[in-house]
Amino acid sequence: MTADGDTVEVHRVVFAPSGLTARVAEGTTVLDAARSVGADLDSTCGGRGICGRCQVIPSSGSFSKWQIESDADALTEWTSVEEEYTGRRPIADGQRLGCAALVRGDVVVEIPAASQVHRQVVRKSVDVGSLELDPMVRLHYVELPIAELGAEVGGLREQIVASLTRDFDVTPTDIDARLLPLLAPTAKRGDNSVTVAVRDESTICAVYPGYVDRAVGIAVDVGSTTIAAHLVDLANGEVLATNGIMNPQIRFGDDLMSRVSYVMMNPGGDVELTRAIRRALDTMVGDLVGEAGLERDAVLDMTIVGNPIMHHVVLGIDPTPLGQAPFTLATDGAVTTRATDLDVDARFCEVYLLPCIAGHVGADMAGAILSEGPHRHDELQLLVDVGTNAEIVFGNSSHVLAASSPTGPAFEGAQISAGMRATAGAIERVRIDRDTFEPRVRVIGAEAWSDDSDFVGQAAGLDISGVCGSGIIEVIGELYLAGLIDVDGTIRSDGPEKTARIFPDGRTFSYRLFGDSDDPAENINITQDDVRAIQLAKAALRAGIDLLCEHNGTTDPNAIGSVRLAGAFGAHIDPLYAKVLGLVPDVPVAQVASVGNAAGAGAVRALLSAQQRREIEQTARQVEKIETATEPRFQELFVNAMGFPHTSEPTPNLAAETVLPVAQHRSEAAGARRRTGRRRPRT
């Protein structure tokens, strides 16, 4: 209420991708709303409309995730501050200055990566191993004959082709028509010499003045949570720059199905999803070439991998058929298009999207297959991309099978009470003393463990506020190994008798992992619901694995030659804890390895080798697809996989690798839970 007694309307402002929600009075700037809840929105000029760092993207539509309707009228129209803005950072199309735009309705606004003070740590690296370079595009330097009146030298195109044939034994039969107007001015700027790029020895696809010795390509892994890209020298395979950002589509839903639901409920929602991902790709291209000191015209080739929904959305294809049976792809073959057709400013660049394998096994898994090569070896390989939708490949050179399992976002921190993404301050490693039950942790941004003397100094500038995926796996594994969690995943009711870190939490119990506040809500706790969320996710993953093993006729874990854990999350799982939780079969731990971003590595291989593209196109057609949703055995395998490490399968290899807890007497009837106090409120 104002001093005059008038009532002031209060509106909700939801900031994506964090989900932080501010309730502010009408007329509040978006920047002030962000500051009121600690949303990560940059501003170096103090909100005076000078620096341009506080740019945000207002969203329109129905957001069931936050129960909010957001439209264009939720912010004031373009202001004089924005009209007169002349800062070094231009206001991007579709964006607003957070210090100038005023709130006048409920609204969802995205804070793009460029406007964040603390950008997400997206830890995706690439290792392509040994590879024979065979890029699709090569550069050739051409000196043109000096034109003289009456000389019959032909047109510039014909002169270039003649020179290529004579000097390089390359005779392109085509030229990109968009290059024809550029030939004369480019040749003039190069003093009658040009460098031309030839694609697949058949098409002239770029022309530069004078001598140019560097052509680059970009390999992109479009994940549902993160996007990672690598700028690569096409001549030598050197990775010149790497960039990773959060997928801006998170504001439409944490997982793939929620984004498909958004499209179903919002006409034009598919266009919004496509626009968001394409804008991100274009921004990443600019950031990558800028980091390498190059221009966008240097980018000649791009490869993209992603799950089927991301694949379709990038291409501007409605993803809703993939949200319901029979999960029909628009195409499962490789797709080639121009970067400009995907709204990416790289006029000489062609884009190659690797083939999909099935409705829920996409081009990202095709990239992982290309990288890890189960089809190239006689020994059986289990390849698992652990993510929101786990993709699984099992087989060898004789037979390769693939399936997907709906694990959900629990492994990446969502649905976990103290879960967070892998950013600075997140707990990523956990150990629990078997006698005292005291934990020690390691967080992203600090090398020391929490019981080391250096920890306080290293963690001084970090906000330790949650646990990321690898930490969640380890803390639950440690609680089980310490005997504080039963085989069935129940936090034991006699836990408080063993340690004060176990405390009643409503009808169940929780474990205090980090913090010493008298108010449990101020600490980082692992709750019974957290354990159940991980159980459900890991059981779905393991059931998919077991189903493929059965279809292959291989149920003995010792017959599996190797297990590869891929993906941004899989890359950081300790193989031992993957076995403790039963994520994978009881293969000897030495044969279980985290292989990093295998999908991204496959994208790089396809970028650097035409032969690799042919190989994956042929291999993808030969993979046998298993649909878990229609398999009668899946539910039974799922139930059996709920226990730690497994309800029914023995784990002799694991027993030889770590000390498993001795079965303990339950102090109360199985499944019974007593009411003990008030449930801690959820935030």
C-alpha positions as CSV (number, residue, x, y, z in Angstrom):
1,M,0.0,0.0,0.0
2,T,1.3,3.5,-0.9
3,A,1.5,6.5,1.3
4,D,-1.7,7.7,-0.2
5,G,-3.5,4.5,0.8
6,D,-3.6,3.0,-2.7
7,T,-3.1,-0.7,-3.1
8,V,-0.1,-1.7,-5.1
9,E,-0.3,-4.9,-7.2
10,V,2.3,-7.5,-6.5
11,H,3.6,-9.7,-9.3
12,R,5.7,-12.8,-9.6
13,V,9.0,-12.7,-11.6
14,V,10.5,-16.1,-12.2
15,F,14.2,-16.2,-13.3
16,A,15.3,-19.0,-15.6
17,P,17.2,-21.2,-15.6
18,S,17.6,-21.0,-11.8
19,G,13.9,-20.9,-11.0
20,L,14.3,-18.2,-8.4
21,T,11.0,-16.4,-7.9
22,A,10.6,-12.8,-6.7
23,R,7.4,-11.2,-5.6
24,V,7.6,-7.5,-6.3
25,A,5.5,-4.4,-6.6
26,E,4.3,-3.2,-9.9
27,G,6.9,-0.8,-11.4
28,T,9.9,-2.6,-10.0
29,T,12.8,-3.0,-12.5
30,V,13.7,-6.6,-13.5
31,L,17.3,-5.9,-12.2
32,D,15.9,-4.9,-8.7
33,A,13.7,-8.0,-8.7
34,A,16.7,-10.2,-9.5
35,R,18.7,-8.5,-6.7
36,S,15.9,-9.1,-4.2
37,V,16.2,-12.9,-4.5
38,G,19.9,-13.2,-5.4
39,A,19.3,-14.1,-9.1
40,D,22.6,-14.1,-11.0
41,L,22.1,-10.9,-13.2
42,D,25.2,-8.8,-13.9
43,S,25.4,-5.0,-13.8
44,T,28.6,-3.0,-13.6
45,C,27.0,0.5,-14.0
46,G,24.7,0.2,-11.0
47,G,21.6,0.1,-13.1
48,R,22.1,3.3,-15.0
49,G,21.7,1.9,-18.4
50,I,25.3,2.3,-19.5
51,C,27.0,-1.1,-19.4
52,G,24.4,-3.3,-21.1
53,R,25.3,-6.3,-18.9
54,C,21.9,-6.8,-17.4
55,Q,20.1,-8.0,-20.6
56,V,17.3,-10.5,-20.1
57,I,14.9,-12.4,-22.4
58,P,11.2,-12.1,-21.5
59,S,9.2,-15.3,-22.2
60,S,5.6,-15.8,-23.3
61,G,3.4,-18.8,-22.7
62,S,2.0,-21.1,-20.1
63,F,4.7,-22.4,-17.8
64,S,3.2,-25.3,-15.8
65,K,6.5,-25.9,-14.1
66,W,6.1,-22.6,-12.2
67,Q,2.3,-22.3,-12.5
68,I,2.6,-19.0,-14.3
69,E,1.2,-17.4,-17.4
70,S,3.7,-15.0,-19.0
71,D,3.1,-12.7,-21.9
72,A,4.6,-9.7,-23.7
73,D,2.6,-7.2,-21.7
74,A,4.1,-8.3,-18.4
75,L,7.0,-5.8,-18.9
76,T,6.7,-2.2,-19.9
77,E,7.2,-1.3,-23.5
78,W,10.7,-0.3,-24.8
79,T,11.9,2.6,-22.6
80,S,13.8,5.8,-23.4
81,V,16.8,4.3,-21.6
82,E,16.9,1.4,-24.0
83,E,16.2,3.7,-27.0
84,E,19.1,5.9,-26.2
85,Y,21.5,3.1,-25.1
86,T,24.8,3.3,-27.0
87,G,27.0,1.0,-24.9
88,R,29.7,-1.4,-26.1
89,R,27.4,-4.4,-25.7
90,P,24.5,-4.0,-28.1
91,I,21.0,-5.0,-26.9
92,A,20.5,-8.3,-28.6
93,D,17.3,-9.0,-30.6
94,G,14.5,-10.0,-28.3
95,Q,16.3,-8.9,-25.2
96,R,15.6,-6.1,-22.7
97,L,17.8,-4.1,-20.3
98,G,16.9,-5.4,-16.8
99,C,17.6,-2.0,-15.3
100,A,15.1,-0.3,-17.6
101,A,12.2,-2.8,-18.1
102,L,9.6,-2.5,-15.4
103,V,7.4,-5.3,-14.1
104,R,3.6,-4.9,-14.6
105,G,2.5,-8.6,-14.6
106,D,3.6,-12.1,-13.8
107,V,6.5,-12.9,-16.0
108,V,9.2,-15.5,-16.7
109,V,12.5,-14.0,-17.8
110,E,15.6,-15.9,-18.9
111,I,19.0,-14.7,-17.8
112,P,21.3,-15.6,-20.7
113,A,24.8,-16.8,-20.0
114,A,26.3,-13.5,-21.1
115,S,24.4,-11.7,-18.4
116,Q,25.4,-14.0,-15.6
117,V,28.1,-13.0,-13.1
118,H,28.9,-16.6,-12.2
119,R,28.4,-18.7,-15.3
120,Q,27.6,-22.4,-14.9
121,V,30.6,-24.7,-14.8
122,V,29.8,-27.1,-17.8
123,R,32.5,-29.7,-17.6
124,K,32.5,-31.4,-20.9
125,S,35.9,-32.3,-22.4
126,V,36.7,-34.2,-25.6
127,D,39.2,-37.0,-26.4
128,V,39.0,-38.5,-29.9
129,G,41.9,-40.8,-29.6
130,S,43.8,-41.7,-32.8
131,L,42.1,-40.6,-35.9
132,E,43.1,-40.3,-39.6
133,L,42.2,-36.8,-40.6
134,D,39.9,-36.6,-43.6
135,P,38.0,-33.4,-43.3
136,M,35.1,-32.6,-45.6
137,V,36.5,-29.1,-46.4
138,R,40.0,-28.2,-47.5
139,L,41.7,-24.9,-48.4
140,H,43.6,-24.2,-51.6
141,Y,45.5,-21.1,-52.5
142,V,45.0,-19.9,-56.1
143,E,46.9,-17.2,-58.0
144,L,44.8,-16.0,-60.9
145,P,46.2,-15.0,-64.3
146,I,46.3,-11.3,-64.9
147,A,43.5,-10.5,-67.2
148,E,44.4,-8.8,-70.4
149,L,42.1,-7.5,-73.1
150,G,41.5,-10.2,-75.6
151,A,42.9,-13.0,-73.6
152,E,40.7,-16.0,-73.4
153,V,41.1,-17.0,-69.8
154,G,37.4,-17.6,-69.0
155,G,35.4,-16.4,-66.0
156,L,36.8,-16.3,-62.5
157,R,35.1,-19.5,-61.6
158,E,36.6,-21.3,-64.5
159,Q,40.0,-19.8,-63.8
160,I,39.8,-21.1,-60.2
161,V,38.7,-24.6,-61.3
162,A,41.5,-24.8,-63.9
163,S,44.1,-23.8,-61.3
164,L,42.7,-26.3,-58.7
165,T,42.8,-29.1,-61.4
166,R,46.3,-28.2,-62.4
167,D,47.9,-27.6,-59.0
168,F,45.9,-29.8,-56.6
169,D,44.3,-32.4,-58.8
170,V,41.0,-31.3,-57.5
171,T,38.2,-30.5,-60.0
172,P,35.1,-29.2,-58.3
173,T,32.0,-29.5,-60.4
174,D,29.9,-27.0,-58.5
175,I,30.1,-23.7,-56.7
176,D,27.8,-22.2,-54.0
177,A,25.8,-19.7,-56.0
178,R,26.1,-17.2,-53.1
179,L,29.9,-17.0,-53.8
180,L,29.6,-15.8,-57.4
181,P,29.0,-12.1,-56.5
182,L,32.0,-12.3,-54.1
183,L,34.6,-13.6,-56.6
184,A,35.6,-10.3,-58.3
185,P,35.8,-8.1,-55.2
186,T,37.6,-10.9,-53.3
187,A,40.2,-11.4,-56.1
188,K,40.7,-7.6,-56.2
189,R,41.3,-7.4,-52.5
190,G,43.8,-10.3,-52.7
191,D,45.7,-8.7,-55.6
192,N,44.6,-11.4,-58.0
193,S,45.1,-14.2,-55.5
194,V,42.4,-16.1,-53.5
195,T,42.1,-19.0,-51.1
196,V,39.1,-21.2,-51.9
197,A,37.5,-23.9,-49.7
198,V,36.4,-27.0,-51.5
199,R,33.9,-29.3,-49.9
200,D,34.1,-33.1,-50.5
201,E,36.4,-32.3,-53.5
202,S,33.3,-31.3,-55.5
203,T,31.9,-27.9,-54.4
204,I,33.6,-24.5,-53.9
205,C,32.0,-23.3,-50.6
206,A,34.1,-20.3,-49.6
207,V,36.5,-17.8,-51.0
208,Y,38.9,-15.5,-49.2
209,P,41.3,-12.7,-50.4
210,G,45.0,-13.7,-50.5
211,Y,46.5,-16.5,-48.6
212,V,44.6,-18.1,-45.7
213,D,46.0,-21.1,-43.9
214,R,43.4,-21.9,-41.3
215,A,39.9,-23.3,-41.7
216,V,37.9,-24.3,-38.7
217,G,34.9,-26.4,-37.8
218,I,32.7,-26.7,-34.7
219,A,31.4,-29.9,-33.1
220,V,28.4,-29.4,-30.9
221,D,26.7,-31.6,-28.3
222,V,23.2,-30.3,-27.7
223,G,22.2,-31.9,-24.4
224,S,18.9,-31.4,-22.7
225,T,20.7,-29.7,-19.8
226,T,23.9,-28.4,-21.2
227,I,25.4,-27.5,-24.6
228,A,29.1,-28.1,-25.3
229,A,31.0,-27.0,-28.4
230,H,34.6,-27.4,-29.6
231,L,36.3,-25.2,-32.2
232,V,38.7,-27.4,-34.2
233,D,41.3,-26.7,-36.8
234,L,40.3,-28.9,-39.7
235,A,43.8,-29.2,-41.0
236,N,45.4,-30.7,-37.9
237,G,42.6,-31.6,-35.5
238,E,43.7,-29.2,-32.8
239,V,41.0,-28.0,-30.5
240,L,41.4,-24.2,-30.5
241,A,38.6,-23.4,-28.1
242,T,35.8,-25.0,-26.0
243,N,32.7,-23.5,-24.7
244,G,29.8,-24.8,-22.6
245,I,26.5,-23.2,-21.5
246,M,23.3,-24.3,-19.9
247,N,20.6,-25.2,-22.4
248,P,18.3,-22.1,-22.4
249,Q,15.3,-24.5,-23.0
250,I,15.4,-25.3,-19.3
251,R,13.0,-22.5,-18.7
252,F,10.4,-24.6,-20.6
253,G,11.0,-27.7,-18.4
254,D,13.8,-29.6,-16.6
255,D,13.4,-32.7,-18.7
256,L,12.5,-33.5,-22.3
257,M,9.0,-34.6,-21.8
258,S,8.1,-31.5,-19.9
259,R,9.3,-29.5,-22.9
260,V,7.3,-31.6,-25.3
261,S,4.3,-30.9,-23.0
262,Y,5.0,-27.2,-23.2
263,V,4.8,-27.5,-27.0
264,M,1.5,-29.4,-26.7
265,M,-0.1,-26.8,-24.4
266,N,1.3,-23.7,-26.1
267,P,0.6,-23.1,-29.8
268,G,3.9,-22.1,-31.4
269,G,5.8,-23.5,-28.5
270,D,8.0,-25.6,-30.9
271,V,9.0,-22.3,-32.5
272,E,10.0,-20.9,-29.2
273,L,12.1,-24.0,-28.4
274,T,13.8,-23.8,-31.7
275,R,14.5,-20.1,-31.4
276,A,16.0,-20.6,-28.0
277,I,18.4,-23.3,-29.0
278,R,19.4,-21.6,-32.3
279,R,20.1,-18.4,-30.5
280,A,22.4,-20.3,-28.1
281,L,24.2,-22.0,-31.0
282,D,24.8,-18.6,-32.7
283,T,26.1,-17.1,-29.5
284,M,28.4,-20.0,-28.9
285,V,29.8,-19.7,-32.5
286,G,30.6,-16.0,-31.8
287,D,32.2,-16.8,-28.5
288,L,34.4,-19.6,-29.9
289,V,35.8,-17.7,-32.8
290,G,36.3,-14.7,-30.7
291,E,38.3,-16.7,-28.2
292,A,40.4,-18.0,-31.0
293,G,40.9,-14.6,-32.6
294,L,39.1,-15.6,-35.8
295,E,36.1,-14.3,-37.8
296,R,32.9,-16.2,-38.3
297,D,33.7,-16.6,-42.0
298,A,36.5,-19.0,-40.9
299,V,33.9,-21.5,-39.8
300,L,33.4,-23.9,-42.7
301,D,31.9,-27.0,-41.1
302,M,29.8,-28.0,-38.1
303,T,28.6,-31.3,-36.7
304,I,25.8,-31.6,-34.2
305,V,24.7,-34.5,-31.9
306,G,21.8,-34.5,-29.5
307,N,19.0,-36.7,-28.3
308,P,16.1,-37.1,-30.7
309,I,14.0,-34.2,-29.3
310,M,17.0,-31.8,-29.4
311,H,17.8,-33.0,-32.9
312,H,14.3,-32.3,-34.1
313,V,14.1,-28.9,-32.3
314,V,17.4,-27.7,-33.8
315,L,16.0,-28.5,-37.3
316,G,12.7,-26.8,-36.5
317,I,10.8,-30.1,-36.5
318,D,7.8,-30.4,-34.2
319,P,9.0,-32.8,-31.4
320,T,5.5,-33.8,-30.2
321,P,5.4,-37.2,-32.1
322,L,8.4,-38.2,-29.9
323,G,6.4,-37.6,-26.8
324,Q,4.0,-40.4,-27.3
325,A,4.0,-43.9,-28.7
326,P,5.1,-45.0,-31.3
327,F,7.8,-42.2,-30.9
328,T,8.1,-41.6,-34.6
329,L,11.2,-39.8,-35.9
330,A,10.8,-37.4,-38.8
331,T,14.0,-39.0,-40.0
332,D,16.6,-41.3,-38.5
333,G,19.2,-40.6,-41.2
334,A,22.0,-38.0,-41.2
335,V,20.9,-34.5,-42.1
336,T,23.0,-31.9,-43.9
337,T,21.9,-28.2,-44.1
338,R,23.4,-24.7,-44.1
339,A,24.3,-22.9,-40.8
340,T,22.3,-19.9,-42.0
341,D,19.2,-22.1,-42.4
342,L,19.6,-22.7,-38.6
343,D,19.8,-19.0,-37.9
344,V,23.6,-19.3,-37.2
345,D,25.6,-16.5,-38.6
346,A,28.4,-18.4,-40.4
347,R,27.7,-17.8,-44.1
348,F,30.2,-20.4,-45.4
349,C,29.4,-23.1,-43.0
350,E,27.5,-26.4,-43.7
351,V,26.0,-28.4,-40.8
352,Y,25.9,-32.1,-40.5
353,L,23.7,-33.8,-37.9
354,L,24.6,-37.3,-37.1
355,P,21.9,-40.0,-37.6
356,C,19.4,-40.9,-34.9
357,I,19.0,-44.6,-33.9
358,A,15.5,-44.7,-32.5
359,G,12.8,-42.5,-31.1
360,H,14.6,-42.2,-27.7
361,V,18.1,-43.1,-28.8
362,G,19.5,-40.1,-30.7
363,A,22.4,-38.6,-32.6
364,D,24.2,-38.2,-29.3
365,M,24.4,-41.9,-28.8
366,A,25.4,-42.3,-32.4
367,G,28.3,-40.0,-31.6
368,A,29.2,-42.0,-28.5
369,I,29.2,-45.2,-30.6
370,L,31.5,-43.6,-33.1
371,S,33.8,-42.5,-30.3
372,E,33.9,-45.7,-28.2
373,G,33.5,-48.2,-31.1
374,P,31.6,-51.2,-29.7
375,H,31.0,-52.3,-33.3
376,R,34.7,-52.4,-34.0
377,H,35.7,-55.0,-31.4
378,D,35.0,-58.6,-30.6
379,E,34.6,-58.1,-26.8
380,L,31.3,-57.1,-25.4
381,Q,31.0,-53.4,-24.5
382,L,28.3,-51.8,-22.4
383,L,28.1,-48.1,-23.2
384,V,25.8,-45.9,-21.0
385,D,25.1,-42.2,-21.5
386,V,23.8,-41.3,-18.0
387,G,21.5,-38.3,-18.2
388,T,17.9,-37.2,-17.9
389,N,17.0,-39.9,-20.4
390,A,19.7,-42.6,-20.2
391,E,20.7,-44.1,-23.5
392,I,22.3,-47.6,-23.5
393,V,24.2,-49.5,-26.1
394,F,25.4,-53.1,-25.7
395,G,27.2,-55.4,-28.1
396,N,30.2,-56.0,-30.2
397,S,31.2,-56.3,-33.9
398,S,28.7,-59.1,-34.3
399,H,25.6,-57.5,-32.9
400,V,24.8,-54.1,-31.3
401,L,21.6,-53.3,-29.4
402,A,20.3,-50.0,-28.1
403,A,17.6,-48.8,-25.7
404,S,16.7,-45.8,-23.5
405,S,15.5,-45.6,-19.9
406,P,13.5,-42.7,-18.4
407,T,15.8,-42.0,-15.5
408,G,14.6,-38.4,-15.0
409,P,16.7,-35.5,-13.8
410,A,17.6,-36.9,-10.3
411,F,21.1,-37.7,-11.3
412,E,21.7,-34.1,-12.3
413,G,20.4,-32.7,-9.0
414,A,16.8,-32.1,-9.8
415,Q,14.2,-33.7,-7.5
416,I,16.8,-33.8,-4.8
417,S,16.1,-31.6,-1.7
418,A,19.7,-30.1,-1.7
419,G,20.4,-30.9,-5.4
420,M,22.1,-28.4,-7.6
421,R,24.0,-28.4,-10.9
422,A,27.7,-28.9,-11.2
423,T,28.8,-25.3,-10.4
424,A,31.2,-23.7,-8.0
425,G,30.3,-24.6,-4.4
426,A,28.5,-27.8,-5.2
427,I,29.5,-30.9,-3.1
428,E,30.9,-33.4,-5.6
429,R,32.8,-35.9,-3.4
430,V,31.7,-37.5,-0.1
431,R,33.3,-40.0,2.3
432,I,31.8,-41.1,5.6
433,D,33.8,-42.6,8.5
434,R,32.7,-46.1,9.2
435,D,33.1,-45.7,13.0
436,T,32.1,-42.1,13.7
437,F,29.8,-41.7,10.8
438,E,31.3,-38.2,10.3
439,P,31.4,-37.0,6.7
440,R,34.1,-35.2,4.7
441,V,33.3,-33.6,1.4
442,R,35.0,-31.9,-1.5
443,V,33.4,-29.1,-3.4
444,I,33.8,-27.8,-6.9
445,G,36.2,-24.9,-6.8
446,A,38.3,-26.2,-4.0
447,E,40.8,-29.0,-4.1
448,A,41.1,-29.7,-0.4
449,W,38.7,-32.0,1.5
450,S,36.6,-30.5,4.2
451,D,38.8,-32.0,7.0
452,D,42.0,-30.6,5.5
453,S,43.5,-27.4,7.0
454,D,43.4,-25.7,3.6
455,F,39.7,-26.2,3.0
456,V,38.5,-23.1,4.8
457,G,40.8,-20.8,2.8
458,Q,40.0,-22.5,-0.5
459,A,36.3,-22.5,0.0
460,A,36.1,-18.9,1.5
461,G,34.6,-17.4,-1.6
462,L,32.3,-20.3,-2.4
463,D,28.6,-20.7,-1.5
464,I,28.4,-24.3,-0.5
465,S,24.6,-24.7,-0.9
466,G,24.0,-28.2,-2.3
467,V,25.1,-31.4,-3.8
468,C,25.6,-32.1,-7.5
469,G,25.1,-35.5,-9.3
470,S,28.4,-37.2,-8.5
471,G,28.1,-36.1,-4.9
472,I,24.6,-37.5,-4.6
473,I,25.8,-40.9,-5.9
474,E,28.7,-40.9,-3.5
475,V,26.8,-39.8,-0.3
476,I,24.1,-42.4,-0.8
477,G,26.7,-45.1,-1.6
478,E,28.6,-44.1,1.5
479,L,25.5,-44.1,3.7
480,Y,24.8,-47.7,2.5
481,L,28.4,-48.8,3.0
482,A,28.3,-47.3,6.5
483,G,25.2,-49.2,7.4
484,L,23.0,-46.2,7.8
485,I,20.8,-47.2,4.8
486,D,19.4,-50.6,4.4
487,V,19.5,-52.7,1.2
488,D,15.9,-51.6,0.4
489,G,17.0,-47.9,0.6
490,T,15.5,-47.1,4.0
491,I,17.4,-44.7,6.2
492,R,17.5,-46.8,9.4
493,S,15.4,-45.7,12.3
494,D,18.1,-46.7,14.8
495,G,20.5,-44.2,13.1
496,P,20.0,-41.5,15.8
497,E,21.4,-44.1,18.3
498,K,24.6,-44.3,16.2
499,T,25.1,-40.6,15.3
500,A,23.5,-37.3,15.9
501,R,23.8,-36.7,12.1
502,I,20.7,-38.9,11.6
503,F,17.7,-37.0,12.8
504,P,13.9,-37.5,12.6
505,D,12.3,-35.8,9.6
506,G,8.5,-36.2,9.6
507,R,7.8,-39.9,9.4
508,T,11.3,-40.8,8.1
509,F,14.9,-39.8,8.9
510,S,17.5,-37.6,7.2
511,Y,21.3,-37.4,7.3
512,R,23.0,-34.0,8.0
513,L,25.8,-33.9,5.4
514,F,27.1,-30.4,5.8
515,G,26.4,-27.4,8.1
516,D,26.1,-27.0,11.9
517,S,22.9,-24.9,12.3
518,D,20.4,-25.8,15.0
519,D,17.8,-25.3,12.3
520,P,17.9,-28.4,10.1
521,A,16.6,-26.5,7.2
522,E,19.8,-24.4,7.2
523,N,22.0,-27.4,6.6
524,I,22.6,-29.6,3.6
525,N,20.7,-32.8,4.3
526,I,20.1,-36.1,2.6
527,T,16.5,-37.1,3.0
528,Q,14.6,-40.3,2.6
529,D,12.9,-38.8,-0.5
530,D,16.3,-38.1,-1.9
531,V,17.3,-41.7,-1.6
532,R,14.0,-42.9,-3.2
533,A,14.5,-40.5,-6.1
534,I,18.0,-42.0,-6.8
535,Q,16.6,-45.5,-6.4
536,L,13.9,-44.9,-9.0
537,A,16.4,-43.4,-11.4
538,K,19.1,-46.1,-11.0
539,A,16.5,-48.9,-11.2
540,A,15.2,-47.5,-14.5
541,L,18.8,-47.4,-15.8
542,R,19.7,-50.8,-14.5
543,A,16.5,-52.4,-15.8
544,G,17.3,-51.1,-19.3
545,I,20.8,-52.5,-19.1
546,D,19.6,-55.9,-17.9
547,L,17.0,-56.0,-20.6
548,L,19.7,-55.5,-23.3
549,C,21.9,-58.1,-21.7
550,E,19.0,-60.6,-21.8
551,H,18.2,-59.8,-25.5
552,N,21.9,-60.4,-26.2
553,G,21.9,-63.7,-24.3
554,T,24.5,-62.4,-21.9
555,T,23.4,-62.4,-18.2
556,D,26.8,-63.1,-16.7
557,P,28.6,-59.8,-15.8
558,N,32.0,-61.5,-16.2
559,A,31.2,-61.9,-19.9
560,I,31.1,-58.1,-20.4
561,G,34.5,-56.9,-21.5
562,S,34.1,-53.3,-20.5
563,V,31.6,-50.7,-19.2
564,R,31.9,-47.1,-20.4
565,L,30.0,-44.4,-18.5
566,A,29.6,-41.4,-20.8
567,G,27.9,-38.0,-20.7
568,A,28.5,-34.9,-18.6
569,F,27.3,-36.7,-15.5
570,G,28.7,-40.1,-16.3
571,A,32.1,-38.6,-16.8
572,H,32.3,-37.7,-13.0
573,I,30.9,-40.9,-11.5
574,D,33.4,-42.9,-9.5
575,P,33.1,-46.4,-11.0
576,L,33.1,-48.0,-7.6
577,Y,30.1,-46.1,-6.4
578,A,28.3,-46.8,-9.7
579,K,28.6,-50.5,-8.7
580,V,27.7,-49.9,-5.0
581,L,24.4,-48.3,-6.0
582,G,23.9,-51.0,-8.7
583,L,23.9,-48.6,-11.6
584,V,25.8,-51.2,-13.7
585,P,26.2,-55.0,-13.4
586,D,28.8,-56.5,-11.2
587,V,31.7,-56.2,-13.7
588,P,35.2,-56.0,-12.1
589,V,35.6,-52.4,-11.2
590,A,38.8,-52.2,-13.3
591,Q,36.7,-52.7,-16.4
592,V,34.4,-49.8,-15.6
593,A,35.5,-46.4,-16.8
594,S,34.2,-42.9,-17.1
595,V,34.9,-41.8,-20.7
596,G,33.8,-38.2,-20.6
597,N,31.7,-36.6,-23.3
598,A,31.7,-39.5,-25.8
599,A,28.9,-37.9,-27.8
600,G,31.0,-34.7,-28.2
601,A,34.0,-36.8,-29.1
602,G,32.0,-38.5,-31.8
603,A,30.9,-35.2,-33.1
604,V,34.5,-34.1,-33.4
605,R,35.4,-37.4,-35.1
606,A,32.7,-36.8,-37.7
607,L,33.9,-33.2,-38.1
608,L,37.4,-34.3,-38.9
609,S,36.7,-37.4,-41.1
610,A,34.4,-38.1,-44.0
611,Q,35.1,-41.7,-43.5
612,Q,33.7,-41.5,-39.9
613,R,30.5,-40.1,-41.2
614,R,30.1,-43.0,-43.6
615,E,30.9,-45.4,-40.8
616,I,28.3,-44.1,-38.3
617,E,25.6,-43.9,-41.0
618,Q,26.1,-47.6,-41.8
619,T,26.4,-48.6,-38.2
620,A,23.3,-46.8,-37.1
621,R,21.2,-48.7,-39.6
622,Q,22.4,-52.0,-38.2
623,V,21.8,-51.3,-34.5
624,E,18.8,-53.4,-33.1
625,K,16.4,-51.1,-31.2
626,I,14.8,-52.4,-28.0
627,E,11.8,-50.3,-26.8
628,T,11.7,-50.6,-23.0
629,A,8.1,-49.2,-22.8
630,T,6.7,-52.2,-24.6
631,E,8.9,-54.9,-23.0
632,P,7.0,-57.1,-20.5
633,R,10.2,-57.9,-18.6
634,F,11.1,-54.3,-18.0
635,Q,8.9,-53.8,-14.9
636,E,10.1,-56.9,-13.2
637,L,13.7,-56.0,-13.9
638,F,13.0,-52.5,-12.6
639,V,11.6,-53.8,-9.3
640,N,14.5,-56.1,-8.8
641,A,17.0,-53.3,-9.4
642,M,15.5,-51.1,-6.6
643,G,17.8,-52.5,-3.9
644,F,21.4,-51.6,-3.1
645,P,23.3,-52.8,-5.0
646,H,20.6,-55.1,-6.3
647,T,17.6,-56.9,-4.8
648,S,18.3,-60.3,-6.3
649,E,21.6,-60.4,-8.1
650,P,24.8,-61.4,-6.1
651,T,27.8,-59.0,-6.3
652,P,30.9,-61.2,-5.7
653,N,33.2,-58.8,-7.6
654,L,32.0,-55.8,-5.5
655,A,32.5,-57.8,-2.3
656,A,36.1,-58.3,-3.2
657,E,36.6,-54.6,-4.0
658,T,35.1,-53.0,-0.9
659,V,33.8,-53.9,2.5
660,L,30.0,-54.3,2.2
661,P,27.8,-53.8,5.2
662,V,26.7,-56.7,7.3
663,A,22.9,-57.3,7.2
664,Q,21.5,-55.6,10.3
665,H,18.4,-56.4,12.3
666,R,15.5,-54.0,11.7
667,S,14.4,-52.4,14.9
668,E,10.9,-52.2,13.7
669,A,8.6,-54.2,11.4
670,A,9.7,-54.0,7.8
671,G,8.1,-51.0,6.1
672,A,6.8,-49.6,9.3
673,R,7.6,-45.9,10.0
674,R,6.8,-44.0,13.2
675,R,5.8,-40.4,13.3
676,T,8.6,-38.4,14.8
677,G,8.0,-34.7,14.8
678,R,7.2,-32.2,12.2
679,R,8.2,-32.5,8.6
680,R,10.8,-30.0,7.6
681,P,9.3,-27.5,5.1
682,R,10.4,-27.8,1.5
683,T,11.7,-24.9,-0.4
